[in-house]
Amino acid sequence: MKADVRILGIDPGLSRCGYAVIDYDGRRPVPVEYGLIKTSPKVATPERLHDIVGEIRRLIHEFHPQECAVERVYFFRNVSTAIDVAMIMGAILVLGIEEKLLVRQYAPLQVKMAIVGTGRADKNQVQKMVTSLYGLESTPKPPDVADALAIALTHAHLRTWPEDRAVG
């Protein structure tokens, strides 16, 4: 398949950051690489941020995506978690711009609508649809990885929308 675009999808998190690199030809997504970047809570936050950004930079240099999609998370029960995820999101957005990628954010509701067809979908439904839409033999785990694949595919479908409609 000759891809029209290569997309890096990110499900940001300080302890677990899911990533996916996909090729998209306008009809069918093909996973190139996907996985999880893990950091230890025993390590100080600045070093964890550095490690995550370094790993994402490595992915960009190895796989050469043209575009990057990041899940924009709005609500957390724990303020500390929200701040950590906001720091990761900001660092990834800046890295994407520095690496000359088209960068977009998508709200969880947009991702669920694009992948499952309803904003009320749960993690299990997203995982099942990701497995089906990519034609995978097994469900990507943990859910952060399936979410990164979902975010990349959401961007593939919405990437031609005007920025104000694509950004969550």
Residue pairs with C-beta under 8 A, 6 or more apart in sequence:
1 23
1 25
1 28
1 30
2 25
3 23
3 24
3 25
3 30
4 24
4 25
4 26
5 23
5 24
5 66
5 67
5 156
5 159
6 21
6 22
6 23
6 24
6 32
6 63
6 64
6 65
6 66
6 67
7 21
7 22
7 23
7 24
7 65
7 66
7 67
7 68
7 69
7 152
7 155
7 156
7 159
8 19
8 20
8 21
8 56
8 59
8 60
8 63
8 65
8 67
8 68
8 69
8 96
8 101
8 152
9 19
9 20
9 21
9 22
9 68
9 69
9 70
9 148
9 149
9 150
9 151
9 152
9 153
9 154
9 155
10 17
10 18
10 19
10 56
10 68
10 69
10 70
10 71
10 92
10 148
10 151
11 17
11 18
11 19
11 71
11 144
11 145
11 147
11 148
11 151
12 70
12 71
12 73
12 85
12 88
12 89
12 92
13 84
13 85
13 88
13 144
14 39
14 45
14 48
14 49
14 52
14 81
14 84
14 85
14 87
14 88
15 38
15 39
15 41
16 36
16 37
16 38
16 142
16 144
17 36
17 37
17 38
17 39
17 52
17 55
17 56
17 88
17 144
18 34
18 35
18 36
18 37
18 142
18 143
18 144
18 145
18 146
18 147
18 148
19 33
19 34
19 35
19 36
19 37
19 56
19 59
19 145
19 148
20 31
20 33
20 34
20 145
20 148
20 149
20 151
20 152
21 31
21 32
21 33
21 34
21 59
21 63
21 65
21 152
22 29
22 30
22 31
22 32
22 134
22 149
22 152
22 153
22 156
23 29
23 30
23 32
24 30
24 153
24 156
29 133
29 134
29 152
29 153
29 156
30 134
31 134
31 136
31 149
32 63
33 59
33 63
34 140
34 145
34 148
34 149
35 145
36 142
36 144
36 145
37 51
37 52
37 55
37 56
39 48
39 51
39 52
40 48
43 51
45 84
45 87
49 87
49 88
49 91
52 88
52 91
52 92
53 91
53 92
53 95
56 92
56 95
57 95
57 99
59 65
60 68
60 95
60 96
60 99
60 101
65 101
66 101
66 102
67 101
67 102
67 103
67 104
67 155
67 159
68 92
68 96
68 101
68 102
68 103
68 104
69 103
69 104
69 105
69 106
69 151
69 152
69 154
69 155
70 89
70 92
70 93
70 96
70 103
70 104
70 105
70 106
70 151
71 105
71 106
71 107
71 108
71 111
71 147
71 151
72 89
72 105
72 106
72 107
72 108
72 167
72 168
73 82
73 85
73 89
73 108
74 107
74 108
75 82
76 82
76 85
89 105
93 103
93 105
96 103
97 103
102 159
104 155
104 158
104 159
104 163
104 166
104 167
105 167
105 168
106 114
106 151
106 154
106 155
106 158
106 166
106 167
106 168
107 168
108 168
109 119
109 168
110 154
110 158
110 168
111 126
111 147
111 150
111 151
111 154
112 118
112 119
112 120
112 121
112 126
113 119
114 150
114 153
114 154
114 157
114 158
115 121
115 126
115 129
115 130
115 133
115 150
115 153
115 154
116 125
116 126
116 129
121 129
123 143
123 146
123 147
126 143
126 146
126 147
126 150
127 139
127 140
127 141
127 143
127 146
128 139
129 150
130 136
130 139
130 140
130 146
130 149
130 150
130 153
131 138
131 139
131 140
131 146
133 153
134 149
134 153
139 146
140 146
140 149
155 166
158 165
158 166
159 166
